[in-house]
Amino acid sequence: MSWLYHKQIINSELVGKIIVRRYLGYWEISVGGCYQTAFYTIRMWHKALKRLPKKANIKNVLILGLGAGGNIFQLYKKFPYCQITAIEFDPVMAEIAQKTFLSKVKRQPRIILGNVLEILPGLNEKYDLILIDLFVGKKPSQVVINDILISRLQQLLQFSGYLLLNVFGNTEIFEIYNKYFSNWEIFKYRINKLALYRHFGNGQVGDPLPINYLSYKQCKEYLAREISDKKRELVGLPHCYGLRWHHGPWHFEGYISDAEPIIAPYAQNRLIIWQPISRLDCPKGWHRSWIQMNPRKTGFAELNLIDYWQNWNKNAQRQRQKWLKNNEYEIMEVDTDEFIKSYSGIKKAALLGLKSAFIKILKEAKAQHNDYLHCYIARRKDNKIIVGGLAVLDIPEASQSHHFISYLYPEGEKQGAGTGLIDHWFIQAIKQNYKFLDFGNFWALGNSRAWQGFSRFKGQFGTHYIAYPFPLMRWVRKNKK
């Protein structure tokens, strides 16, 4: 073909006439007057891939709709070591791709020819990124909105992965995908509309929670134990319990629930602070706070597999194997005093001024919850030197256990004792038939950078994140609803 200008018409039994043009060395492939691959679509995918965060670890990519392969070049440019699998319905288009855009790439993608609905069930890998670019002329293929296809994509996408969807101008498709995935962004490139999706639970405000999940802060029995100091009072009704307290003449009530609090009469003026979990609306009478007074982000792991570690990331799985193969250490439960004695030797917590605060919290938890507080230590078998510890609080009424305090000495860090303690926690919770492990607070924008390292560690264990909207507030006068 001429480098300056060339035009060729190729007939396909599946899509009809395919027009292949070349201008000054640039390829342009179109069908029915619509670009399949051209400078426009290459720029579009270039811009779309920029929407992925810099920290995105993309190693395995699935493309639905290869076209002439222009997006392959952009993928290799951004993620040079990724493995790409592309599904293309038309073998003629795949052949054109090999002779045009794919002729310039150093590594060829794996191309599978056929109907995407027939091919997806046979794929047994997980993908860090899925690109959907399936069209018939100017309209997305009907297969894009097929429930079976979307459900299968849920299974194929890594929990931490990303899905990019191109719909041209058919934005109603976004509403369908919003039922299956968390919509992180809708954006536009000239006349094309695209969306970036992830699995629910990756930290997007408003993501729905698992059907059987109940925040332990909505557990009446847990709250009753928390107020044993008599300084707070249990208020509310099922599905929206809260606590009432006061500082001098100022009275407050706090609720953490998606159910709207029922405001009961009270003898004092008070400020009601309602923290929704995934609810984003603002009912009448409430006002959205402009500051976040509660944790911005928390996380939990769901115990739904016998081989629970299969949901962990690869690094955590390697650390688990390393710990289990090491016969020089053991994990055992100790009383609170021995745990505090060992924890007192940690220097990092002292530097941050947190050690005394954590010890106080631990003692209060023991006084309030007694045998529901469990303290585990990892130690050498020979000289009994402790290398790490983990304190957790069981809330059996909510079928979960809560991460309370943990620490590691340098030797424990090298030996993977942190992962070993978490693994022990998983095992004990499964024995109790608990459904969830709550990892507590995670770093979010606006928090101290000192949180980031430990948050990354806790995020390795199949963690489902909850990002909270700003709380709602309401001033209620005494004896009035």
SULDA-V706746 format. One record per helix or strand of 2 or more residues. SS is the DSSP state (h for helix, s for strand). FROM is the first residue (numbers start at 1). TO is the last residue. If there is no record, write none. Layout:
ss = [SS:SS]
from = [FROM:FROM]
to = [TO:TO]
This chain:
ss = [s:s:s:s:h:s:h:s:h:h:s:h:s:s:s:h:h:s:h:s:s:h:h:s:s:s:s:s:s:h:h:s:h:h:h:s:s:h:s:h:h:s:h:s:s]
from = [5:16:26:34:39:60:70:83:91:101:110:116:127:135:139:142:147:157:172:182:192:216:220:233:240:250:270:287:297:308:314:329:336:347:355:373:386:396:400:410:417:436:449:463:472]
to = [12:23:31:37:49:64:78:88:99:104:113:122:132:136:140:145:156:168:177:189:198:218:226:237:247:256:275:288:302:311:325:334:343:351:372:380:395:398:408:415:431:441:458:467:476]
